[in-house]
């Protein structure tokens, strides 16, 4: 009986992981597009220096925002 429950739990976890993986990858791809602007002061900006955000960033946040904005770039 415990083997069946373990198998069901493994299948459920695998399905959840397969559903979350593409969302996470797309979210990171969109954050990479925002990081390229260099105006968020993270380590990917040139020398870690933040520059003023221009209309391009606002346009990125409007047109292709991160699916889940947990870093609050587009707030």
mmJSON file of the N, C-alpha and C atoms, coordinates in Angstrom:
{"data_MODEL":{"atom_site":{
"group_PDB":["ATOM","ATOM","ATOM","ATOM","ATOM","ATOM","ATOM","ATOM","ATOM","ATOM","ATOM","ATOM","ATOM","ATOM","ATOM","ATOM","ATOM","ATOM","ATOM","ATOM","ATOM","ATOM","ATOM","ATOM","ATOM","ATOM","ATOM","ATOM","ATOM","ATOM","ATOM","ATOM","ATOM","ATOM","ATOM","ATOM","ATOM","ATOM","ATOM","ATOM","ATOM","ATOM","ATOM","ATOM","ATOM","ATOM","ATOM","ATOM","ATOM","ATOM","ATOM","ATOM","ATOM","ATOM","ATOM","ATOM","ATOM","ATOM","ATOM","ATOM","ATOM","ATOM","ATOM","ATOM","ATOM","ATOM","ATOM","ATOM","ATOM","ATOM","ATOM","ATOM","ATOM","ATOM","ATOM","ATOM","ATOM","ATOM","ATOM","ATOM","ATOM","ATOM","ATOM","ATOM","ATOM","ATOM","ATOM","ATOM","ATOM","ATOM","ATOM","ATOM","ATOM","ATOM","ATOM","ATOM","ATOM","ATOM","ATOM","ATOM","ATOM","ATOM","ATOM","ATOM","ATOM","ATOM","ATOM","ATOM","ATOM","ATOM","ATOM","ATOM","ATOM","ATOM","ATOM","ATOM","ATOM","ATOM","ATOM","ATOM","ATOM","ATOM","ATOM","ATOM","ATOM","ATOM","ATOM","ATOM","ATOM","ATOM","ATOM","ATOM","ATOM","ATOM","ATOM","ATOM","ATOM","ATOM","ATOM","ATOM","ATOM","ATOM","ATOM","ATOM","ATOM","ATOM","ATOM","ATOM","ATOM","ATOM","ATOM","ATOM","ATOM","ATOM","ATOM","ATOM","ATOM","ATOM","ATOM","ATOM","ATOM","ATOM","ATOM","ATOM","ATOM","ATOM","ATOM","ATOM","ATOM","ATOM","ATOM","ATOM","ATOM","ATOM","ATOM","ATOM","ATOM","ATOM","ATOM","ATOM","ATOM","ATOM","ATOM","ATOM","ATOM","ATOM","ATOM","ATOM","ATOM","ATOM","ATOM","ATOM","ATOM","ATOM","ATOM","ATOM","ATOM","ATOM","ATOM","ATOM","ATOM","ATOM","ATOM","ATOM","ATOM","ATOM","ATOM","ATOM","ATOM","ATOM","ATOM","ATOM","ATOM","ATOM","ATOM","ATOM","ATOM","ATOM","ATOM","ATOM","ATOM","ATOM","ATOM","ATOM","ATOM"],
"id":[1,2,3,4,5,6,7,8,9,10,11,12,13,14,15,16,17,18,19,20,21,22,23,24,25,26,27,28,29,30,31,32,33,34,35,36,37,38,39,40,41,42,43,44,45,46,47,48,49,50,51,52,53,54,55,56,57,58,59,60,61,62,63,64,65,66,67,68,69,70,71,72,73,74,75,76,77,78,79,80,81,82,83,84,85,86,87,88,89,90,91,92,93,94,95,96,97,98,99,100,101,102,103,104,105,106,107,108,109,110,111,112,113,114,115,116,117,118,119,120,121,122,123,124,125,126,127,128,129,130,131,132,133,134,135,136,137,138,139,140,141,142,143,144,145,146,147,148,149,150,151,152,153,154,155,156,157,158,159,160,161,162,163,164,165,166,167,168,169,170,171,172,173,174,175,176,177,178,179,180,181,182,183,184,185,186,187,188,189,190,191,192,193,194,195,196,197,198,199,200,201,202,203,204,205,206,207,208,209,210,211,212,213,214,215,216,217,218,219,220,221,222,223,224,225],
"type_symbol":["N","C","C","N","C","C","N","C","C","N","C","C","N","C","C","N","C","C","N","C","C","N","C","C","N","C","C","N","C","C","N","C","C","N","C","C","N","C","C","N","C","C","N","C","C","N","C","C","N","C","C","N","C","C","N","C","C","N","C","C","N","C","C","N","C","C","N","C","C","N","C","C","N","C","C","N","C","C","N","C","C","N","C","C","N","C","C","N","C","C","N","C","C","N","C","C","N","C","C","N","C","C","N","C","C","N","C","C","N","C","C","N","C","C","N","C","C","N","C","C","N","C","C","N","C","C","N","C","C","N","C","C","N","C","C","N","C","C","N","C","C","N","C","C","N","C","C","N","C","C","N","C","C","N","C","C","N","C","C","N","C","C","N","C","C","N","C","C","N","C","C","N","C","C","N","C","C","N","C","C","N","C","C","N","C","C","N","C","C","N","C","C","N","C","C","N","C","C","N","C","C","N","C","C","N","C","C","N","C","C","N","C","C","N","C","C","N","C","C","N","C","C","N","C","C"],
"label_atom_id":["N","CA","C","N","CA","C","N","CA","C","N","CA","C","N","CA","C","N","CA","C","N","CA","C","N","CA","C","N","CA","C","N","CA","C","N","CA","C","N","CA","C","N","CA","C","N","CA","C","N","CA","C","N","CA","C","N","CA","C","N","CA","C","N","CA","C","N","CA","C","N","CA","C","N","CA","C","N","CA","C","N","CA","C","N","CA","C","N","CA","C","N","CA","C","N","CA","C","N","CA","C","N","CA","C","N","CA","C","N","CA","C","N","CA","C","N","CA","C","N","CA","C","N","CA","C","N","CA","C","N","CA","C","N","CA","C","N","CA","C","N","CA","C","N","CA","C","N","CA","C","N","CA","C","N","CA","C","N","CA","C","N","CA","C","N","CA","C","N","CA","C","N","CA","C","N","CA","C","N","CA","C","N","CA","C","N","CA","C","N","CA","C","N","CA","C","N","CA","C","N","CA","C","N","CA","C","N","CA","C","N","CA","C","N","CA","C","N","CA","C","N","CA","C","N","CA","C","N","CA","C","N","CA","C","N","CA","C","N","CA","C","N","CA","C","N","CA","C","N","CA","C","N","CA","C","N","CA","C","N","CA","C"],
"label_alt_id":[null,null,null,null,null,null,null,null,null,null,null,null,null,null,null,null,null,null,null,null,null,null,null,null,null,null,null,null,null,null,null,null,null,null,null,null,null,null,null,null,null,null,null,null,null,null,null,null,null,null,null,null,null,null,null,null,null,null,null,null,null,null,null,null,null,null,null,null,null,null,null,null,null,null,null,null,null,null,null,null,null,null,null,null,null,null,null,null,null,null,null,null,null,null,null,null,null,null,null,null,null,null,null,null,null,null,null,null,null,null,null,null,null,null,null,null,null,null,null,null,null,null,null,null,null,null,null,null,null,null,null,null,null,null,null,null,null,null,null,null,null,null,null,null,null,null,null,null,null,null,null,null,null,null,null,null,null,null,null,null,null,null,null,null,null,null,null,null,null,null,null,null,null,null,null,null,null,null,null,null,null,null,null,null,null,null,null,null,null,null,null,null,null,null,null,null,null,null,null,null,null,null,null,null,null,null,null,null,null,null,null,null,null,null,null,null,null,null,null,null,null,null,null,null,null],
"label_comp_id":["UNK","UNK","UNK","UNK","UNK","UNK","UNK","UNK","UNK","UNK","UNK","UNK","UNK","UNK","UNK","UNK","UNK","UNK","UNK","UNK","UNK","UNK","UNK","UNK","UNK","UNK","UNK","UNK","UNK","UNK","UNK","UNK","UNK","UNK","UNK","UNK","UNK","UNK","UNK","UNK","UNK","UNK","UNK","UNK","UNK","UNK","UNK","UNK","UNK","UNK","UNK","UNK","UNK","UNK","UNK","UNK","UNK","UNK","UNK","UNK","UNK","UNK","UNK","UNK","UNK","UNK","UNK","UNK","UNK","UNK","UNK","UNK","UNK","UNK","UNK","UNK","UNK","UNK","UNK","UNK","UNK","UNK","UNK","UNK","UNK","UNK","UNK","UNK","UNK","UNK","UNK","UNK","UNK","UNK","UNK","UNK","UNK","UNK","UNK","UNK","UNK","UNK","UNK","UNK","UNK","UNK","UNK","UNK","UNK","UNK","UNK","UNK","UNK","UNK","UNK","UNK","UNK","UNK","UNK","UNK","UNK","UNK","UNK","UNK","UNK","UNK","UNK","UNK","UNK","UNK","UNK","UNK","UNK","UNK","UNK","UNK","UNK","UNK","UNK","UNK","UNK","UNK","UNK","UNK","UNK","UNK","UNK","UNK","UNK","UNK","UNK","UNK","UNK","UNK","UNK","UNK","UNK","UNK","UNK","UNK","UNK","UNK","UNK","UNK","UNK","UNK","UNK","UNK","UNK","UNK","UNK","UNK","UNK","UNK","UNK","UNK","UNK","UNK","UNK","UNK","UNK","UNK","UNK","UNK","UNK","UNK","UNK","UNK","UNK","UNK","UNK","UNK","UNK","UNK","UNK","UNK","UNK","UNK","UNK","UNK","UNK","UNK","UNK","UNK","UNK","UNK","UNK","UNK","UNK","UNK","UNK","UNK","UNK","UNK","UNK","UNK","UNK","UNK","UNK","UNK","UNK","UNK","UNK","UNK","UNK"],
"label_asym_id":["A","A","A","A","A","A","A","A","A","A","A","A","A","A","A","A","A","A","A","A","A","A","A","A","A","A","A","A","A","A","A","A","A","A","A","A","A","A","A","A","A","A","A","A","A","A","A","A","A","A","A","A","A","A","A","A","A","A","A","A","A","A","A","A","A","A","A","A","A","A","A","A","A","A","A","A","A","A","A","A","A","A","A","A","A","A","A","A","A","A","A","A","A","A","A","A","A","A","A","A","A","A","A","A","A","A","A","A","A","A","A","A","A","A","A","A","A","A","A","A","A","A","A","A","A","A","A","A","A","A","A","A","A","A","A","A","A","A","A","A","A","A","A","A","A","A","A","A","A","A","A","A","A","A","A","A","A","A","A","A","A","A","A","A","A","A","A","A","A","A","A","A","A","A","A","A","A","A","A","A","A","A","A","A","A","A","A","A","A","A","A","A","A","A","A","A","A","A","A","A","A","A","A","A","A","A","A","A","A","A","A","A","A","A","A","A","A","A","A","A","A","A","A","A","A"],
"label_entity_id":["1","1","1","1","1","1","1","1","1","1","1","1","1","1","1","1","1","1","1","1","1","1","1","1","1","1","1","1","1","1","1","1","1","1","1","1","1","1","1","1","1","1","1","1","1","1","1","1","1","1","1","1","1","1","1","1","1","1","1","1","1","1","1","1","1","1","1","1","1","1","1","1","1","1","1","1","1","1","1","1","1","1","1","1","1","1","1","1","1","1","1","1","1","1","1","1","1","1","1","1","1","1","1","1","1","1","1","1","1","1","1","1","1","1","1","1","1","1","1","1","1","1","1","1","1","1","1","1","1","1","1","1","1","1","1","1","1","1","1","1","1","1","1","1","1","1","1","1","1","1","1","1","1","1","1","1","1","1","1","1","1","1","1","1","1","1","1","1","1","1","1","1","1","1","1","1","1","1","1","1","1","1","1","1","1","1","1","1","1","1","1","1","1","1","1","1","1","1","1","1","1","1","1","1","1","1","1","1","1","1","1","1","1","1","1","1","1","1","1","1","1","1","1","1","1"],
"label_seq_id":[1,1,1,2,2,2,3,3,3,4,4,4,5,5,5,6,6,6,7,7,7,8,8,8,9,9,9,10,10,10,11,11,11,12,12,12,13,13,13,14,14,14,15,15,15,16,16,16,17,17,17,18,18,18,19,19,19,20,20,20,21,21,21,22,22,22,23,23,23,24,24,24,25,25,25,26,26,26,27,27,27,28,28,28,29,29,29,30,30,30,31,31,31,32,32,32,33,33,33,34,34,34,35,35,35,36,36,36,37,37,37,38,38,38,39,39,39,40,40,40,41,41,41,42,42,42,43,43,43,44,44,44,45,45,45,46,46,46,47,47,47,48,48,48,49,49,49,50,50,50,51,51,51,52,52,52,53,53,53,54,54,54,55,55,55,56,56,56,57,57,57,58,58,58,59,59,59,60,60,60,61,61,61,62,62,62,63,63,63,64,64,64,65,65,65,66,66,66,67,67,67,68,68,68,69,69,69,70,70,70,71,71,71,72,72,72,73,73,73,74,74,74,75,75,75],
"pdbx_PDB_ins_code":[null,null,null,null,null,null,null,null,null,null,null,null,null,null,null,null,null,null,null,null,null,null,null,null,null,null,null,null,null,null,null,null,null,null,null,null,null,null,null,null,null,null,null,null,null,null,null,null,null,null,null,null,null,null,null,null,null,null,null,null,null,null,null,null,null,null,null,null,null,null,null,null,null,null,null,null,null,null,null,null,null,null,null,null,null,null,null,null,null,null,null,null,null,null,null,null,null,null,null,null,null,null,null,null,null,null,null,null,null,null,null,null,null,null,null,null,null,null,null,null,null,null,null,null,null,null,null,null,null,null,null,null,null,null,null,null,null,null,null,null,null,null,null,null,null,null,null,null,null,null,null,null,null,null,null,null,null,null,null,null,null,null,null,null,null,null,null,null,null,null,null,null,null,null,null,null,null,null,null,null,null,null,null,null,null,null,null,null,null,null,null,null,null,null,null,null,null,null,null,null,null,null,null,null,null,null,null,null,null,null,null,null,null,null,null,null,null,null,null,null,null,null,null,null,null],
"Cartn_x":[0.817,0.0,0.866,1.93,2.777,3.516,3.791,4.461,3.555,2.276,1.323,1.216,1.172,1.108,2.378,3.508,4.778,4.822,4.328,4.291,3.359,2.213,1.277,1.907,2.561,3.21,4.316,5.075,6.138,5.562,4.479,3.849,3.287,2.647,2.089,3.204,4.299,5.425,6.038,6.133,6.675,5.776,4.474,3.541,3.637,3.716,3.84,5.15,6.236,7.533,7.517,6.899,6.832,5.931,4.985,4.117,4.813,5.62,6.272,7.522,8.241,9.518,9.41,8.479,8.419,8.064,7.236,6.879,8.104,8.872,10.073,11.094,11.315,12.285,11.879,10.602,10.126,10.268,9.989,10.138,11.596,12.52,13.938,14.397,13.863,14.211,13.763,12.587,12.097,12.889,13.314,14.168,15.512,16.035,17.293,17.155,16.021,15.799,15.783,15.221,15.207,16.594,17.384,18.729,19.641,19.412,20.255,20.182,19.125,19.004,19.991,20.411,21.419,20.923,19.631,19.159,18.559,18.893,18.339,19.393,20.658,21.708,22.079,21.788,22.176,23.575,24.055,25.435,25.649,24.587,24.78,24.924,24.635,24.844,26.349,26.753,28.164,28.757,29.692,30.331,29.342,28.156,27.168,26.556,26.776,26.278,24.927,23.975,22.653,22.609,21.981,21.762,20.277,19.906,18.485,17.691,16.543,15.688,14.966,14.973,14.336,13.036,12.467,11.212,11.315,12.53,12.684,12.312,12.702,12.385,10.891,10.303,8.849,8.131,8.652,8.044,8.21,9.388,9.582,8.633,8.49,7.589,6.14,5.802,4.432,4.17,5.11,4.875,5.164,6.279,6.629,7.095,6.178,6.582,6.872,7.638,7.82,6.464,6.333,5.069,4.734,5.746,5.603,6.717,6.381,7.385,7.849,8.504,8.91,10.118,10.837,11.951,11.526,10.291,9.696,10.403,10.847,11.46,10.442,9.23,8.231,7.195,7.492,6.526,6.45],
"Cartn_y":[-1.191,0.0,1.263,1.279,2.459,2.68,1.591,1.727,2.423,2.112,2.751,4.237,4.577,5.99,6.725,6.067,6.659,6.881,5.921,6.059,7.198,7.294,8.382,9.729,9.825,11.073,11.445,10.457,10.721,11.213,10.621,11.043,12.458,12.748,14.085,15.127,14.845,15.771,15.967,14.907,15.018,15.878,15.707,16.513,17.986,18.261,19.655,20.26,19.504,20.006,20.271,19.397,19.6,20.773,21.099,22.254,23.564,23.542,24.753,25.1,24.118,24.337,25.323,25.157,26.113,27.537,27.669,28.999,29.668,28.931,29.474,29.886,29.044,29.354,30.603,30.726,31.909,33.158,33.036,34.163,34.623,33.689,34.043,34.651,34.183,34.75,36.214,36.499,37.878,38.758,38.218,38.991,39.278,38.339,38.588,39.747,39.849,40.973,42.284,42.278,43.495,43.816,42.778,43.008,43.64,43.342,43.89,45.409,45.985,47.44,48.081,47.363,47.869,48.905,49.031,50.098,49.564,48.342,47.8,47.606,47.925,47.866,46.477,45.474,44.119,43.837,42.655,42.342,42.203,42.077,41.954,43.309,44.384,45.708,45.967,46.83,47.108,47.686,46.997,47.345,47.445,46.892,46.919,48.282,49.226,50.584,50.699,51.24,51.424,52.746,52.725,53.951,54.283,55.499,55.86,55.022,54.562,53.783,54.726,54.359,55.188,54.53,55.056,54.527,53.104,52.669,51.295,50.273,50.545,49.613,49.616,50.799,50.861,50.111,50.202,49.486,47.98,47.528,46.096,45.621,46.41,46.012,45.991,46.863,46.9,45.774,45.551,44.603,43.153,42.902,41.529,41.503,41.75,41.724,40.293,40.133,38.797,38.195,36.903,36.244,36.394,36.222,36.406,37.368,38.595,39.636,39.592,38.507,38.361,39.21,39.732,40.625,42.088,42.355,43.694,44.664,44.181,45.055,45.99,45.512,46.295,46.925,47.028,47.622,49.119],
"Cartn_z":[0.0,0.0,0.0,0.781,0.842,-0.466,-1.203,-2.503,-3.516,-3.455,-4.361,-4.05,-2.781,-2.396,-2.798,-2.633,-3.032,-4.546,-5.3,-6.759,-7.175,-6.534,-6.845,-6.505,-5.366,-4.969,-5.956,-6.409,-7.386,-8.707,-9.142,-10.394,-10.257,-9.139,-8.921,-8.898,-8.21,-8.172,-9.556,-10.326,-11.686,-12.567,-12.451,-13.252,-12.862,-11.578,-11.119,-11.613,-11.515,-11.974,-13.478,-14.238,-15.685,-16.06,-15.221,-15.48,-15.088,-14.053,-13.556,-14.363,-14.852,-15.549,-16.718,-17.659,-18.777,-18.341,-17.329,-16.829,-16.223,-15.446,-14.822,-15.874,-16.891,-17.946,-18.725,-19.067,-19.788,-18.925,-17.648,-16.731,-16.671,-16.58,-16.538,-17.858,-18.978,-20.274,-20.341,-19.813,-19.815,-18.857,-17.716,-16.815,-17.472,-18.251,-18.951,-19.917,-20.607,-21.512,-20.732,-19.529,-18.711,-18.164,-17.84,-17.314,-18.363,-19.626,-20.684,-20.745,-20.226,-20.232,-19.277,-18.226,-17.296,-16.317,-16.128,-15.241,-13.949,-13.565,-12.326,-11.244,-11.529,-10.519,-10.073,-10.881,-10.502,-11.043,-10.824,-11.175,-12.668,-13.455,-14.888,-15.567,-14.848,-15.416,-15.486,-16.397,-16.58,-15.305,-14.721,-13.451,-12.294,-12.46,-11.403,-11.153,-12.079,-11.916,-12.602,-11.886,-12.464,-13.212,-14.358,-15.106,-15.076,-15.391,-15.366,-16.368,-15.947,-16.833,-17.784,-19.041,-20.061,-20.507,-21.555,-22.075,-22.561,-22.938,-23.425,-22.357,-21.121,-20.039,-19.767,-19.767,-19.565,-20.685,-21.903,-23.015,-22.843,-22.385,-22.124,-21.035,-19.982,-18.897,-19.366,-20.301,-20.798,-21.805,-22.734,-23.826,-23.451,-22.78,-22.387,-20.937,-20.001,-18.595,-18.155,-17.087,-16.537,-16.158,-16.317,-15.997,-14.525,-13.68,-12.236,-11.831,-11.509,-11.259,-9.807,-9.412,-8.02,-7.682,-8.678,-8.414,-8.41,-8.724,-8.703,-9.656,-10.822,-11.814,-12.432,-12.657,-13.381,-12.459,-11.199,-10.259,-10.416],
"occupancy":[1.0,1.0,1.0,1.0,1.0,1.0,1.0,1.0,1.0,1.0,1.0,1.0,1.0,1.0,1.0,1.0,1.0,1.0,1.0,1.0,1.0,1.0,1.0,1.0,1.0,1.0,1.0,1.0,1.0,1.0,1.0,1.0,1.0,1.0,1.0,1.0,1.0,1.0,1.0,1.0,1.0,1.0,1.0,1.0,1.0,1.0,1.0,1.0,1.0,1.0,1.0,1.0,1.0,1.0,1.0,1.0,1.0,1.0,1.0,1.0,1.0,1.0,1.0,1.0,1.0,1.0,1.0,1.0,1.0,1.0,1.0,1.0,1.0,1.0,1.0,1.0,1.0,1.0,1.0,1.0,1.0,1.0,1.0,1.0,1.0,1.0,1.0,1.0,1.0,1.0,1.0,1.0,1.0,1.0,1.0,1.0,1.0,1.0,1.0,1.0,1.0,1.0,1.0,1.0,1.0,1.0,1.0,1.0,1.0,1.0,1.0,1.0,1.0,1.0,1.0,1.0,1.0,1.0,1.0,1.0,1.0,1.0,1.0,1.0,1.0,1.0,1.0,1.0,1.0,1.0,1.0,1.0,1.0,1.0,1.0,1.0,1.0,1.0,1.0,1.0,1.0,1.0,1.0,1.0,1.0,1.0,1.0,1.0,1.0,1.0,1.0,1.0,1.0,1.0,1.0,1.0,1.0,1.0,1.0,1.0,1.0,1.0,1.0,1.0,1.0,1.0,1.0,1.0,1.0,1.0,1.0,1.0,1.0,1.0,1.0,1.0,1.0,1.0,1.0,1.0,1.0,1.0,1.0,1.0,1.0,1.0,1.0,1.0,1.0,1.0,1.0,1.0,1.0,1.0,1.0,1.0,1.0,1.0,1.0,1.0,1.0,1.0,1.0,1.0,1.0,1.0,1.0,1.0,1.0,1.0,1.0,1.0,1.0,1.0,1.0,1.0,1.0,1.0,1.0,1.0,1.0,1.0,1.0,1.0,1.0],
"B_iso_or_equiv":[0.0,0.0,0.0,0.0,0.0,0.0,0.0,0.0,0.0,0.0,0.0,0.0,0.0,0.0,0.0,0.0,0.0,0.0,0.0,0.0,0.0,0.0,0.0,0.0,0.0,0.0,0.0,0.0,0.0,0.0,0.0,0.0,0.0,0.0,0.0,0.0,0.0,0.0,0.0,0.0,0.0,0.0,0.0,0.0,0.0,0.0,0.0,0.0,0.0,0.0,0.0,0.0,0.0,0.0,0.0,0.0,0.0,0.0,0.0,0.0,0.0,0.0,0.0,0.0,0.0,0.0,0.0,0.0,0.0,0.0,0.0,0.0,0.0,0.0,0.0,0.0,0.0,0.0,0.0,0.0,0.0,0.0,0.0,0.0,0.0,0.0,0.0,0.0,0.0,0.0,0.0,0.0,0.0,0.0,0.0,0.0,0.0,0.0,0.0,0.0,0.0,0.0,0.0,0.0,0.0,0.0,0.0,0.0,0.0,0.0,0.0,0.0,0.0,0.0,0.0,0.0,0.0,0.0,0.0,0.0,0.0,0.0,0.0,0.0,0.0,0.0,0.0,0.0,0.0,0.0,0.0,0.0,0.0,0.0,0.0,0.0,0.0,0.0,0.0,0.0,0.0,0.0,0.0,0.0,0.0,0.0,0.0,0.0,0.0,0.0,0.0,0.0,0.0,0.0,0.0,0.0,0.0,0.0,0.0,0.0,0.0,0.0,0.0,0.0,0.0,0.0,0.0,0.0,0.0,0.0,0.0,0.0,0.0,0.0,0.0,0.0,0.0,0.0,0.0,0.0,0.0,0.0,0.0,0.0,0.0,0.0,0.0,0.0,0.0,0.0,0.0,0.0,0.0,0.0,0.0,0.0,0.0,0.0,0.0,0.0,0.0,0.0,0.0,0.0,0.0,0.0,0.0,0.0,0.0,0.0,0.0,0.0,0.0,0.0,0.0,0.0,0.0,0.0,0.0,0.0,0.0,0.0,0.0,0.0,0.0],
"pdbx_formal_charge":[null,null,null,null,null,null,null,null,null,null,null,null,null,null,null,null,null,null,null,null,null,null,null,null,null,null,null,null,null,null,null,null,null,null,null,null,null,null,null,null,null,null,null,null,null,null,null,null,null,null,null,null,null,null,null,null,null,null,null,null,null,null,null,null,null,null,null,null,null,null,null,null,null,null,null,null,null,null,null,null,null,null,null,null,null,null,null,null,null,null,null,null,null,null,null,null,null,null,null,null,null,null,null,null,null,null,null,null,null,null,null,null,null,null,null,null,null,null,null,null,null,null,null,null,null,null,null,null,null,null,null,null,null,null,null,null,null,null,null,null,null,null,null,null,null,null,null,null,null,null,null,null,null,null,null,null,null,null,null,null,null,null,null,null,null,null,null,null,null,null,null,null,null,null,null,null,null,null,null,null,null,null,null,null,null,null,null,null,null,null,null,null,null,null,null,null,null,null,null,null,null,null,null,null,null,null,null,null,null,null,null,null,null,null,null,null,null,null,null,null,null,null,null,null,null],
"auth_seq_id":[1,1,1,2,2,2,3,3,3,4,4,4,5,5,5,6,6,6,7,7,7,8,8,8,9,9,9,10,10,10,11,11,11,12,12,12,13,13,13,14,14,14,15,15,15,16,16,16,17,17,17,18,18,18,19,19,19,20,20,20,21,21,21,22,22,22,23,23,23,24,24,24,25,25,25,26,26,26,27,27,27,28,28,28,29,29,29,30,30,30,31,31,31,32,32,32,33,33,33,34,34,34,35,35,35,36,36,36,37,37,37,38,38,38,39,39,39,40,40,40,41,41,41,42,42,42,43,43,43,44,44,44,45,45,45,46,46,46,47,47,47,48,48,48,49,49,49,50,50,50,51,51,51,52,52,52,53,53,53,54,54,54,55,55,55,56,56,56,57,57,57,58,58,58,59,59,59,60,60,60,61,61,61,62,62,62,63,63,63,64,64,64,65,65,65,66,66,66,67,67,67,68,68,68,69,69,69,70,70,70,71,71,71,72,72,72,73,73,73,74,74,74,75,75,75],
"auth_comp_id":["UNK","UNK","UNK","UNK","UNK","UNK","UNK","UNK","UNK","UNK","UNK","UNK","UNK","UNK","UNK","UNK","UNK","UNK","UNK","UNK","UNK","UNK","UNK","UNK","UNK","UNK","UNK","UNK","UNK","UNK","UNK","UNK","UNK","UNK","UNK","UNK","UNK","UNK","UNK","UNK","UNK","UNK","UNK","UNK","UNK","UNK","UNK","UNK","UNK","UNK","UNK","UNK","UNK","UNK","UNK","UNK","UNK","UNK","UNK","UNK","UNK","UNK","UNK","UNK","UNK","UNK","UNK","UNK","UNK","UNK","UNK","UNK","UNK","UNK","UNK","UNK","UNK","UNK","UNK","UNK","UNK","UNK","UNK","UNK","UNK","UNK","UNK","UNK","UNK","UNK","UNK","UNK","UNK","UNK","UNK","UNK","UNK","UNK","UNK","UNK","UNK","UNK","UNK","UNK","UNK","UNK","UNK","UNK","UNK","UNK","UNK","UNK","UNK","UNK","UNK","UNK","UNK","UNK","UNK","UNK","UNK","UNK","UNK","UNK","UNK","UNK","UNK","UNK","UNK","UNK","UNK","UNK","UNK","UNK","UNK","UNK","UNK","UNK","UNK","UNK","UNK","UNK","UNK","UNK","UNK","UNK","UNK","UNK","UNK","UNK","UNK","UNK","UNK","UNK","UNK","UNK","UNK","UNK","UNK","UNK","UNK","UNK","UNK","UNK","UNK","UNK","UNK","UNK","UNK","UNK","UNK","UNK","UNK","UNK","UNK","UNK","UNK","UNK","UNK","UNK","UNK","UNK","UNK","UNK","UNK","UNK","UNK","UNK","UNK","UNK","UNK","UNK","UNK","UNK","UNK","UNK","UNK","UNK","UNK","UNK","UNK","UNK","UNK","UNK","UNK","UNK","UNK","UNK","UNK","UNK","UNK","UNK","UNK","UNK","UNK","UNK","UNK","UNK","UNK","UNK","UNK","UNK","UNK","UNK","UNK"],
"auth_asym_id":["A","A","A","A","A","A","A","A","A","A","A","A","A","A","A","A","A","A","A","A","A","A","A","A","A","A","A","A","A","A","A","A","A","A","A","A","A","A","A","A","A","A","A","A","A","A","A","A","A","A","A","A","A","A","A","A","A","A","A","A","A","A","A","A","A","A","A","A","A","A","A","A","A","A","A","A","A","A","A","A","A","A","A","A","A","A","A","A","A","A","A","A","A","A","A","A","A","A","A","A","A","A","A","A","A","A","A","A","A","A","A","A","A","A","A","A","A","A","A","A","A","A","A","A","A","A","A","A","A","A","A","A","A","A","A","A","A","A","A","A","A","A","A","A","A","A","A","A","A","A","A","A","A","A","A","A","A","A","A","A","A","A","A","A","A","A","A","A","A","A","A","A","A","A","A","A","A","A","A","A","A","A","A","A","A","A","A","A","A","A","A","A","A","A","A","A","A","A","A","A","A","A","A","A","A","A","A","A","A","A","A","A","A","A","A","A","A","A","A","A","A","A","A","A","A"],
"auth_atom_id":["N","CA","C","N","CA","C","N","CA","C","N","CA","C","N","CA","C","N","CA","C","N","CA","C","N","CA","C","N","CA","C","N","CA","C","N","CA","C","N","CA","C","N","CA","C","N","CA","C","N","CA","C","N","CA","C","N","CA","C","N","CA","C","N","CA","C","N","CA","C","N","CA","C","N","CA","C","N","CA","C","N","CA","C","N","CA","C","N","CA","C","N","CA","C","N","CA","C","N","CA","C","N","CA","C","N","CA","C","N","CA","C","N","CA","C","N","CA","C","N","CA","C","N","CA","C","N","CA","C","N","CA","C","N","CA","C","N","CA","C","N","CA","C","N","CA","C","N","CA","C","N","CA","C","N","CA","C","N","CA","C","N","CA","C","N","CA","C","N","CA","C","N","CA","C","N","CA","C","N","CA","C","N","CA","C","N","CA","C","N","CA","C","N","CA","C","N","CA","C","N","CA","C","N","CA","C","N","CA","C","N","CA","C","N","CA","C","N","CA","C","N","CA","C","N","CA","C","N","CA","C","N","CA","C","N","CA","C","N","CA","C","N","CA","C","N","CA","C","N","CA","C","N","CA","C","N","CA","C","N","CA","C"],
"pdbx_PDB_model_num":[1,1,1,1,1,1,1,1,1,1,1,1,1,1,1,1,1,1,1,1,1,1,1,1,1,1,1,1,1,1,1,1,1,1,1,1,1,1,1,1,1,1,1,1,1,1,1,1,1,1,1,1,1,1,1,1,1,1,1,1,1,1,1,1,1,1,1,1,1,1,1,1,1,1,1,1,1,1,1,1,1,1,1,1,1,1,1,1,1,1,1,1,1,1,1,1,1,1,1,1,1,1,1,1,1,1,1,1,1,1,1,1,1,1,1,1,1,1,1,1,1,1,1,1,1,1,1,1,1,1,1,1,1,1,1,1,1,1,1,1,1,1,1,1,1,1,1,1,1,1,1,1,1,1,1,1,1,1,1,1,1,1,1,1,1,1,1,1,1,1,1,1,1,1,1,1,1,1,1,1,1,1,1,1,1,1,1,1,1,1,1,1,1,1,1,1,1,1,1,1,1,1,1,1,1,1,1,1,1,1,1,1,1,1,1,1,1,1,1,1,1,1,1,1,1]
}}}
